C-alpha cells in the first residue's frame, strides 16, 4: 500500500533529491540539521523531511551512516520535546 506522501516523495526529481542531500550534508551540527528540517517542513507542501530521508535511503542515494546521523538529530529533538511535555 502506497500513501500520498510516498507517492509525492517518489515524484521528486533527482535534482531535488540531490539538492536536499547537499543541504543536509552541509549541516555540521544537529542544530543546523534541525534548522534545515524546520525550513524544509514549512516549504515542502506537507512532505516531512524524515519521509524524504527514508526515500533517499531506500533508493540508496545516501548511506546508512549518513541517514542515521540525520535521523539521530531529528529523533533526539523529538525526544527532548516529548520529555519537556511530560514534566
KESELO-873876 format. One record per residue (C-alpha): z, x, y; residue in three letters. Coordinates in nm, 2 decimals. Layout:
SITE:Z:X:Y:ala
...
! end
This chain:
SITE:0.00:0.00:0.00:unk
SITE:-0.11:0.15:0.34:unk
SITE:0.08:0.05:0.65:unk
SITE:-0.07:0.01:1.00:unk
SITE:0.10:0.33:1.11:unk
SITE:-0.05:0.52:0.82:unk
SITE:-0.40:0.39:0.90:unk
SITE:-0.36:0.48:1.27:unk
SITE:-0.24:0.83:1.19:unk
SITE:-0.53:0.88:0.94:unk
SITE:-0.78:0.78:1.21:unk
SITE:-0.66:1.06:1.44:unk
SITE:-0.93:1.32:1.48:unk
SITE:-0.89:1.67:1.36:unk
SITE:-0.89:1.78:1.72:unk
SITE:-0.60:1.56:1.79:unk
SITE:-0.41:1.69:1.49:unk
SITE:-0.49:2.04:1.59:unk
SITE:-0.36:1.98:1.94:unk
SITE:-0.03:1.83:1.81:unk
SITE:0.01:2.13:1.58:unk
SITE:-0.05:2.37:1.87:unk
SITE:0.20:2.19:2.09:unk
SITE:0.47:2.18:1.82:unk
SITE:0.41:2.55:1.73:unk
SITE:0.46:2.64:2.10:unk
SITE:0.81:2.49:2.08:unk
SITE:1.05:2.77:2.02:unk
SITE:1.38:2.58:2.02:unk
SITE:1.49:2.25:1.88:unk
SITE:1.53:2.12:2.23:unk
SITE:1.17:2.19:2.30:unk
SITE:1.07:2.00:1.98:unk
SITE:1.28:1.71:2.09:unk
SITE:1.13:1.71:2.44:unk
SITE:0.78:1.70:2.28:unk
SITE:0.89:1.42:2.05:unk
SITE:1.01:1.22:2.35:unk
SITE:0.68:1.27:2.53:unk
SITE:0.47:1.21:2.22:unk
SITE:0.65:0.89:2.12:unk
SITE:0.62:0.75:2.47:unk
SITE:0.24:0.82:2.48:unk
SITE:0.13:0.76:2.12:unk
SITE:0.09:0.38:2.11:unk
SITE:0.36:0.32:1.85:unk
SITE:0.29:0.62:1.62:unk
SITE:0.61:0.81:1.58:unk
SITE:0.59:1.19:1.57:unk
SITE:0.76:1.20:1.23:unk
SITE:0.47:1.00:1.08:unk
SITE:0.21:1.24:1.22:unk
SITE:0.41:1.54:1.08:unk
SITE:0.42:1.36:0.74:unk
SITE:0.04:1.31:0.76:unk
SITE:-0.02:1.68:0.85:unk
SITE:0.20:1.79:0.56:unk
SITE:0.03:1.55:0.32:unk
SITE:-0.31:1.68:0.43:unk
SITE:-0.19:2.04:0.40:unk
SITE:-0.27:2.10:0.77:unk
SITE:0.08:2.26:0.80:unk
SITE:0.31:2.45:0.57:unk
SITE:0.62:2.31:0.42:unk
SITE:0.82:2.57:0.61:unk
SITE:0.67:2.46:0.94:unk
SITE:0.72:2.09:0.87:unk
SITE:1.08:2.15:0.76:unk
SITE:1.16:2.33:1.09:unk
SITE:1.03:2.03:1.29:unk
SITE:1.19:1.77:1.06:unk
SITE:1.53:1.96:1.08:unk
SITE:1.53:1.94:1.46:unk
SITE:1.43:1.57:1.46:unk
SITE:1.68:1.47:1.19:unk
SITE:1.97:1.67:1.34:unk
SITE:1.91:1.49:1.67:unk
SITE:1.92:1.16:1.49:unk
SITE:2.24:1.26:1.31:unk
SITE:2.40:1.36:1.64:unk
SITE:2.31:1.03:1.80:unk
SITE:2.44:0.83:1.50:unk
SITE:2.77:1.03:1.49:unk
SITE:2.82:0.95:1.86:unk
SITE:2.78:0.58:1.79:unk
SITE:3.04:0.59:1.51:unk
SITE:3.31:0.74:1.73:unk
! end
